[in-house]
Amino acid sequence: MTDLAKEFAPAGKLRASLNMGNPVLAHSHIAREKPAGVTIDLSREFARELGVAVDFLQFDTAAKSVAALASGEADIGFMAIDPLRAQTTHFTPAYVQIEGYYLVREGSTIQTNADVDRAGTRIVMGAGSAYGLYLQRHIQHATLVQVPTSEAVVDAMLKDGMEVSSGVKQGLEADAHRVGGLRLLGERFMVINQAMAMPRARSAAAAAFLDDFVDRMKRGGFVAASLARHAIVGATVADN
């Protein structure tokens, strides 16, 4: 085992932290294996290059996936780049970009993103999510209401009579189709840059190796092919 393999997989296997609550990153509309998705493909390829096996640690929220990496339970992770997380986490350049959107009832008077951030408006968000962290920094007048998972956002909005759901576009679209009587606002409120991640305490050589891996996976078409293989739409390969 090389020195880099020992650094990335001190337990002998690469432990990859997955956010199964993200409909873009850890899901497939075609593959039968479980788990399946672009983050699973990247994990397997990275482990292959290191010459080690891979174990998948599956979590239902981004916050739990982030915590697993921070605690040392996981060796690598896949998560949105965020300034708060970056205090303890090294992020590669983004490999894929997804979008944060708002969802409201069909009859809501809220028509645009500018209508959302107003006193009296309650925005439901998944605790610890990247889009939630973004909203906590930028929302000035509306009230943010946290629920345990992003998957619970829409049901909580409907159950408690709140005005707005926030989340990843694809997840909100799926809920709108499931429930009916809901609509997405016409534009995104943020671009979510998804990256591979590792503890910041690792060596500069390890950081450079992980960054180079992501760069090669983008330039060589691996990420695009993986998204296509799993029939994931609405996500784009990052160009940075």
N, C-alpha and C positions, 0 to 999 in steps of 0.2 A: 504494500500500500504506500503510495507516495505521501509526501508531507502534506500536500494540499488535500488529499483524500482524508488523511487523518484529522486535519483541521475542520473540514466540512462534515465529516462523519465519525466523530470520536467514539461512538458506540459500535462502529463497524458497519452500520447501515445509515443511509441518508434519510433522516426523518423530515418529511415535507408537510408543512402545515397548510391545510386547505380550508377555504371558506366555502362550504357547501351551500350557503345561503345566497351566493352570487349566481344569478341565472346565466351569466356569460362565461365565467371563468372555470367553473367546475361541473358543468353539465354538458350533455350531448343529446342531440335530437336523433342520432342515428346509431352510435356505438352501443353494443349490448353490455360491454364490460362495465363494472362498477368499482370505483368511481371512474368517470370518463370526462374529458374536457381538455382545454388547452393547457391548464396548469398541471394536469396529470401527465400530459405528453412532454411538457418541458421538464418536469421532475424526472421522468424516466430517462430522458436524453442526457440530462445533467449527471445523473447517477451513472449512466453508461460511460460518459467521458471520464468520470472519476474512478471507474472500475469497482463500484460498490453496488449493493442492492438498495432498494428504496422502500421505505415504509410510509404509508399515508396516514396522517393524523387528521381526522375529519371533524370539523366544527361547524355549528349552525350559524355563527355570526362572525363578522370581521373582527370584532373586539376579542373574541376567544382565540381566534387564529393569531392575532397580534400578540396576545398574552402568552401563548405557547412558545412563540419565538423569543419573547423577552425573558421568559423564565428558564430557557435552556431546554425545555421539553422538545422543541423542534430545532432543526438545523438550518432550514431555509423556509421562506414563506412567500406568499404571493398576495400583495396588498397594494392599496392606493398610496401614492406618495403623499405624505402629509407632514407639515413642519413639526407638530407635536410628536409624532412617531419617530421622526428623524433624529430626535435627541438620543435615542438608544439604538437606532436601526440604520444600517447602511442600505440605501436603495440603489438599484441599478437604474440606468435610463429606462423610461417606460417601454414596455413591449407592446401594449395595446391600450387604446383609449375607448372609454365608454362614457355615457352621458347621464347627468343627473337631471331629473324632470319633476314637475309638480303634477298631481292628479286631483281633480275636484269632481263634485257631482255635476251632472248635466245641467241642472238648473241654477248653478252657482253664479253669482254676479261677478266672480273673479274670472277675468278674461285673459289677462296677461301676467307675466312675472312681476311687473311693477305693481300689480294689485295685491300681491301676496303679503308683502312686508308692511302691514298696517295694524294698528292697535285693534285688538279684538279678534284677530285672525289666529287660529291655532294650527300649527304645522306639525304633523306627526312624523317622527323620524326614528330610525333604528339606532339604538344606543351603541356608541362606539364606531359607527359606520363612517367611512370617509366623507360621504356627502353630509352626514350629520355634523362632523367636526367642522366642515366648511361653513355650514349654516350657523353654527355657534359663533363663528368669527364674523359673519357678515349680516345676519339678521339683526335689525335695530329696533323694530316696533312690534312685530308679531311675537307670539309666544311659541316656543318650541316644546313639544311634548314627546318624551322618549318612551319607546316601547322596547321590550327585550330583543326582538329580531326585526330585520327588514321585512321578512315575510308576514309579520303581524301588523304592519303599518296600516294597510287599507281596511282590514277588519276592525281595527281599533278606531279609525276615523269614523266608520259607519256606526259602530256600536255606541260610541260616546258623542255622536253628533258634532264632530269637529270638522273644520273647513277644508283642510288641505293635507294630502299625503305627499311625502317626498321620497325619492328613491331612484334606483337605477331604472332607466327607461324600459328595458325589456321586462323587468319584474312588474312594474306598474301596468304595462300593457297587458300582461298575462292576467293580472287581477281585474283589470277593466273588462276583459273578455269573460272572465269567470263570473263576475258579479253583475255586470250590466249597469246602465244608468250613470256611467262615469266617463270623464274625458281628460285626456292629457292637455296641458297648456301647450301653446304652439311653439315654444322654444325651450331649449335647455337652460338651466341656471348655472351649470358648470360642466367642464370636461374633467373626467376622472382618469388620471394617468396611473395605470396599473404597472407595477414593477415587481421584479424578484427582490427578495430582501434577506438579510442575514444580520446577526448581532454586530453592532459597530465595533465591538472590542476585538474582532478578528483582524488578522494582519492585512497590510496594504496589498500584499501579493494575492491574498484570497479575494479581496474586493476587486482587484483588477481582473482576476480570472472570471469572477461572476459577471462583471460588467461586459467583458469580452464575449462571454457565452451568449448573453442576451443580444448583443450587437450582431453576432454571427447568426443567431436564430432568426432575427429580423431580416438581415440582408440576404440570407440564403433561402428565404421563403418558407422556413419551417413554421413560423407563427401563422402566416397566412394560410398555409396548407392545413394546419391543425384546425383553425376556425372553420375552414370550408369542410373539412372531414366531419366535423360535428354539427354542421349546418347552423352555425351561429351567425345571425345577422345583426346589423346595427352596431357592431364593434369594428374598429379600424386598427390596423397595425400602426403603431406610433412611428413617426418619422424623425424623432429626436434621439 
